[in-house]
Amino acid sequence: MVYLDHAATTPMLAEALDAYVEAAREVGNPSSLHAAGRRARRLVEESRERIAAVLGARPSEVIFTSGGTESDNLVTKGIYWARRSADPRRNRVVASAVEHHAVLDAVDWLGDHEGADVSLLPVDEAGRIDPESLAGLLAEHGDEIAVISTQWANNEVGTVQPVAELARLAAGAGIPFHTDAVQAVGQIPVDFAASGASALTLTGHKLGGPVGVGALLLGRDVVATPQLHGGGQERDVRSGTLDTPGVAAFAVAVETAVKTQQEYAARVAALRDDLVERVRAAVPDVVYNGAATDRLPGNAHFSFPGCEGDALLLLLDAQGISCSTGSACSAGVAQPSHVLLAMGADDDRARSSLRFTLGHTSTAADVDALLAALPAAVERARRATAWKTPR
């Protein structure tokens, strides 16, 4: 199998898998007071310290969760509720139009069920947020905003956002700023303190850790209403028994990914650039989506005119090549990518996209295999689309 979907999930690093197995052989609830529990607690706290050390955070700011979706919901809803409770005027939530659905759907839910006013920041044709758009919104509605959430890097097209500038604007207005860095950690430099963000989301399975464990970095002075109630773990923000083996493996993966980031990025970006050059040569009318420079190193996102993205994906899958469409599915019906639509693409371009993402196991042979299969798959997908198009 040629795996080109590392942005969806990437194989566990050997070091992380070893850490998981070693911890899983031991018994102990980290909330228990006996020796087995204390051993588990020590491993959790050491893991917390390792993550904090490489991400520019304090250990007390690391809150373990089940992953990106939980962290995004916890911080977006939690800060909104806390801020609105303290000041009923704070009824507005701000996000960008290209956020992951873990943020967008949480924001929409607050609008539908809590009566929140929702403001979505626009992006340019590369998928980048203009800080001036946030500055304008702050000037108009600054005293109404409860929380601002923008991703560090886009999960579809890989565009890196001006997080430090956005965070600076939010801090100047006294508004908590959250960034979803699920796609960024281990790919590009990420420093929580230096960014100026109030909260940051990351998850294990995007950087070589296990599925089902992640973290929310939450500033000590940021109040978030909990959504899970019980044992009061994790600063009483996220109750629940911690997955000690998962936390240990997650910490090893984060530490390894961050410490090897520069070498990783250089190697993967070179593979990505070769892939992009060869795809453009093989399919001359292909459209390369996203930023040309400020981009995740392993991301290559294309629209293939005249193709349905899901048909092209399945044709490549039949050749043993795994990639992703740029669209989301709802009840089995393919929808055009909200990211590409926000970037100004029309429906046809938004439906014709594929995302190829490389990672730590990717090789030049993977790129060769893709290019051996792609031209015929594109031609076949175009014939199928033409046959379905009403005449």
Secondary structure, 3 states (H helix, E strand, C coil): CEECECCCCCCCCHHHHHHHHHHHCCCCCCCCCCHHHHHHHHHHHHHHHHHHHHHCCCHHHEEEECCHHHHHHHHHHHHHHHHHHHCCCCCEEEEECCCCHHHHHHHHHHHHHHCCEEEEECECCCCCECHHHHHHHHHHHHHHEEEEEEECECCCCCEECCHHHHHHHHHHCCCCEEEECCCCECCECCCHHHHCCCEEEEECCCCCCCCCCEEEEECCCCCCCCCCCCCCCCCCCCCCCCCHHHHHHHHHHHHHHHHCHHHHHHHHHHHHHHHHHHHHHHCCCCEEECCCCCECCCEEEEECCCCCHHHHHHHHHHCCEECEECCEEECCEEECCHHHHHCCCCHHHHHCEEEEECCCCCCHHHHHHHHHHHHHHHHHHHHHHHHHCCC
